[in-house]
Amino acid sequence: MAVFIILSLCSVLVIGLGEGGTGRQEGVEREDKPGQPPHCPSISPSAQPQTHTGQSQLFADLSQDELTAVMSFLTQQLGPGLVDAAQARPSDNCVYSVELQLPPKAAALAHLDRGRPPPPREALAIVFFGGQPQPNVSELVVGPLPHPSYIRDVTVERHGGPLPYHRRPVPIREYLDIDQMIFDRELPQAAGLLHHCCFYQRQRRNLVTMNTAPRGLQSGDRATWFGLYYNISGAGVYLHPVGLELLVDHKALDPARWAIQKVFFQGHYYENLAQLEDQFEAGLVNVVLIPDNGTGGSWSLKSQVSPGPVPPLQFYPQGPRFSVQGSQVASSLWTFSFGLGAFSGPRVFDIRFQGERVAYEVSVQEALTVYGGNSPSALRSRYTDGGFGLGHFSSPLTHGVDCPYLATYVDWHFLLESQAPKTIRDAFCVFEQNQGFPLRRHHSDVYSHYFGGLTETVLVVRSVSTMLNYDYVWDIVFHPNGAMEVKFHATGYISSAFLFGAARRYGNQVGQHTLGTAHTHSAHFKVDLDVGGLENWVWAEDMTFVPTAVPWSPEHWMQRLQVNRKLLETEEQAAFPFGSTHPRYLYLASNHSNKWGHPRGYRIQMLSFAGEPLPQNSSMERAFSWGRYQLAVTQRKEEEPSSTSIYNLNDPWTPTVDFTDFINNETVAGQDLVAWVTAGFLHIPHAEDIPNTVTVGNGVGFFLRPYNFFDQDPSSDSADSIYFRGDQDAKACEVNPLACLPQAAACVPDLPAFSHGGFSHN
């Protein structure tokens, strides 16, 4: 079987050999046999164990030992009444989650830039106190690590008061108890109907429940609509609604007091399942029979054709040109630390290009989907996925599909709904990739003959959040000209609803009884740029045409294009709602200039085709009011670490964090600034979304591009550059390094055996 190899130019040039593979784990070299091409210098690069020292320790996610130490300390300090969150009932006390408490920026920079001692390493624990007279949620800072000795309750400091208990996330135990209630207590009341429509048998779980949010109609509610779907093994259950939906009130601390508030079945509402069964037995229910043979090829991700030739493969003929040590990545151009927030998702810190910091933090804040439909589960669904956990629900990356086969893969340790740490294997991948496209090039046939160019090679950090049906692919991409790119793609299964009535107003029919419901995807990002230092200004530039008399012929007029420049002074001026005019060039700049007299800046260039934001007269809009803005720049404040809160999901009517509070007309001139960026798209599911939505055309994000930050393009001096004149022999290695490829890349990649991270958090 032929193997087609894409040679990564940046990885094969002889002149780049000295830069490659610094700090990477060396594999055991295979012995090369005479007459056969040698193996490339290393096996697939592997991340070093998470034994962090120096600056990498500041932003590194907690290790297994640290998580264990924190949990042990909390157990000692909070007393014997603490219950394992995996088994805890609403009336119990339990530690819901433990993750890294990020250090204050001032203390971090004092260590990174001025050699001061590092700030104490701390953890943030979220604790459910269901066993208290006034149940509540508390946030506790624990430190210093690795040997904790103190707990500091920061709930009031952060949120102005105790966190109401109904805002807490729904743990797995609560979902399991709801399922038990539905299947053991409720569904048997409608056994005749369900057997007729849906092949129901009490002892055979051929149905599964699907969760929705928000949970109710007003603050204080904890009532969730659950849709029922066929449990199709090995295929997407999300495409097989049977038309039954149940509104479960699960606010009571005692699960025995939970109740069904309303029933929806195939277009009609009922008070309870007993009423539905009575009307069915009386012949008053028009039942649509739903076949359960969803194992056909149209629903499965298993291809119906045999494997073909092996796809193209990228490899590093002279070893990788980057290193991963713990949470730190270093290449000849870029250094940064990466990690995962258990709820917020991927993030990078202390991002430096050629040794100079350009950003302190770039991080995902939230992912939002807003659905439409004519069934209760669809018509009110607004999912803020941070409330479920964009980091928590990261999935193992499959080698050769989610990332290049020879990427560096890194595990992630977490503690959530458990007394012991768990691990997601291969939660990150890091790789350098030849884009197969020139970053720049020119071929001159005029005045002089020469060619000059540079292939586009990028350094990528990737993770994937699987939020039940949808998979979000998160990329942070580092370019050789000093630009960064942040983007996310949506794939996975669409959410669907039972097709009835005027369903096509809300999407497209994608199955015999299945509606693909229209929805919007939005993601919010925090961009803490430090352009030439902490003090930055916000500039807006655009174009206009100005009527002008032709200088050499004043009786004639022309429209002359000119640049408009405006220095934005306040947060209101630097906030751009959807639908408003947005400057095509918006950049943060220092008060230092390049040699041409322009302020050194970084431009924020958005790539988004977001749907309409939720109208502001919606009772829950303030929970994701960041969605009002394409872009907003505010003063950076430690007390405004995130644009959202995990508690907004279950109480959007009284949001714990309202992003509009960040925008209060303070100055943005000469301040430490944060840009908050929204990127998204409207998705109207269609036939080609079956069985899965593809990433093509479903990716959005933004660029951070140098704008007069340098005196010229920094990639012009890249060691990967190619230049030759018409009077030179382009086939000579000393003229054109590409001519050396037959020697420089004359090796066979040493491919490790395929491995996969599994299907449960170990």
Disulfide bonds with the S-S distance in Angstrom:
Cys40-Cys747 2.17
Cys197-Cys198 2.16
Cys403-Cys429 2.07
Cys733-Cys740 2.46
